[in-house]
Amino acid sequence: MGLLDNVFPALHTSIQAKENDPTLYAEENFRARASALDSLEFAIDRIAGLLLREGETGVLTDLQHYAESVRTGLEKVDEALFRRLRREIASGTCTGGTLRQRIADLAGPATPGGVQSEEGYDALDALVNGILLEYPAPENVDQPEPEMIFYQPTPARIVLEMVERVDFRPDDIFYDIGSGLGQVAILVHLLTGIRTRGVEIEPAYTEYARRCTEGLNLSAVQFINGDARTGDLGEGRIFFLYTPFTGQMLEQVLERLRQVSTRHRIRLCTFGPCTSQVAQQRWLTSVEPNPVQANRLALFTSAISCGE
Ligand SMILES: C[S@@+](CC[C@H](N)C(=O)[O-])C[C@H]1O[C@@H](n2cnc3c(N)ncnc32)[C@H](O)[C@@H]1O
């Protein structure tokens, strides 16, 4: 009995189970569908591996097409859900607490210890990115300079944690420094109602973020194409950095933020390896009860400046 005789029936049964499970086609059953899609992805990878090993066989190629068509069927249900939620957001009926509750109902609670992929993404990311990032990501982008970090999205659970922990006030302006495709600035605005801005050096990402914002009818979210070392950050009260750059570049931007903090108090939220460098800034105080860690959200505040 060959490898194929063992593996083929198991893969076929698993794919068929997804095709024939009516609960997976109910729009609201997002979490179960996300898990089914993960499992289909695994099956498709496995079949691709077998095709490489065994060479093209009609049976395997048919199985591959079968798995792909079941995946497409489930993705269509997600796309309909995302379109509906985008319409609700654009009409203003799904923001703030309503959106937070919809996200929790669909993706389940965001727990730091929840089931995540190696990179730290989970069903919550599939949901939030599916709603907010309407188009395929741009592929033709400039090569980043040394010390600049390429685009990678902040896990959605980190953004939700930030919204819960930071005391946002109605007049605050939030900046995502190195805003990529824009979902952090969009989500923070949707959940808090405050004005948000993203500063991003890559023109294609900035253009993308603007398109998504326009589609959602959000006039209080703005994306600025430029270098955070030179762009205007002066109105910001709360800044978020998911390690957009490192070393000297980070030092230069932190110095610019220190200058802003001489005019009004600012708060910094960080995630990723930049956190340790931010924690060394003497003009900032960590508000963490525990020592800061790169893989957790970290919050810092500058001193209250005179006049406040
Ligand atoms: C790790 S990604 C974070 C993206 C976004 N904040 C998010 O969480 O989805 C870093 C982003 O910073 C941008 N970036 C790097 N250097 C920059 C600079 N000097 N000024 C503005 N953006 C920069 C990159 O193009 C990239 O999109």
Ligand as a Chemical Component Dictionary entry (heavy atoms), coordinates in Angstrom:
data_LIG
# 
_chem_comp.id                   LIG 
_chem_comp.type                 NON-POLYMER 
_chem_comp.pdbx_formal_charge   0 
_chem_comp.three_letter_code    LIG 
# 
loop_
_chem_comp_atom.comp_id 
_chem_comp_atom.atom_id 
_chem_comp_atom.alt_atom_id 
_chem_comp_atom.type_symbol 
_chem_comp_atom.charge 
_chem_comp_atom.model_Cartn_x 
_chem_comp_atom.model_Cartn_y 
_chem_comp_atom.model_Cartn_z 
_chem_comp_atom.pdbx_ordinal 
LIG C1  C1  C 0  6.055  46.767 10.528 1  
LIG S1  S1  S 1  5.181  47.748 9.329  2  
LIG C2  C2  C 0  3.849  48.330 10.333 3  
LIG C3  C3  C 0  2.635  48.707 9.514  4  
LIG C4  C4  C 0  1.442  49.246 10.259 5  
LIG N1  N1  N 0  1.794  50.122 11.365 6  
LIG C5  C5  C 0  0.574  48.112 10.763 7  
LIG O1  O1  O 0  0.735  47.765 11.906 8  
LIG O2  O2  O -1 -0.199 47.541 10.022 9  
LIG C6  C6  C 0  6.285  49.139 9.181  10 
LIG C7  C7  C 0  5.844  50.187 8.155  11 
LIG O3  O3  O 0  6.665  51.357 8.327  12 
LIG C8  C8  C 0  6.931  51.929 7.063  13 
LIG N2  N2  N 0  8.135  52.792 7.195  14 
LIG C9  C9  C 0  9.420  52.391 7.309  15 
LIG N3  N3  N 0  10.217 53.450 7.437  16 
LIG C10 C10 C 0  9.442  54.572 7.403  17 
LIG C11 C11 C 0  9.696  55.975 7.515  18 
LIG N4  N4  N 0  10.933 56.467 7.668  19 
LIG N5  N5  N 0  8.647  56.833 7.483  20 
LIG C12 C12 C 0  7.378  56.363 7.325  21 
LIG N6  N6  N 0  7.091  55.037 7.206  22 
LIG C13 C13 C 0  8.096  54.153 7.261  23 
LIG C14 C14 C 0  7.117  50.709 6.163  24 
LIG O4  O4  O 0  6.955  51.029 4.786  25 
LIG C15 C15 C 0  6.028  49.756 6.694  26 
LIG O5  O5  O 0  4.820  49.936 6.003  27 
# 
loop_
_chem_comp_bond.comp_id 
_chem_comp_bond.atom_id_1 
_chem_comp_bond.atom_id_2 
_chem_comp_bond.value_order 
_chem_comp_bond.pdbx_ordinal 
LIG C1  S1  SING 1  
LIG S1  C2  SING 2  
LIG S1  C6  SING 3  
LIG C2  C3  SING 4  
LIG C3  C4  SING 5  
LIG C4  N1  SING 6  
LIG C4  C5  SING 7  
LIG C5  O1  DOUB 8  
LIG C5  O2  SING 9  
LIG C6  C7  SING 10 
LIG C7  O3  SING 11 
LIG C7  C15 SING 12 
LIG O3  C8  SING 13 
LIG C8  N2  SING 14 
LIG C8  C14 SING 15 
LIG N2  C9  SING 16 
LIG N2  C13 SING 17 
LIG C9  N3  DOUB 18 
LIG N3  C10 SING 19 
LIG C10 C11 SING 20 
LIG C10 C13 DOUB 21 
LIG C11 N4  SING 22 
LIG C11 N5  DOUB 23 
LIG N5  C12 SING 24 
LIG C12 N6  DOUB 25 
LIG N6  C13 SING 26 
LIG C14 O4  SING 27 
LIG C14 C15 SING 28 
LIG C15 O5  SING 29 
# 
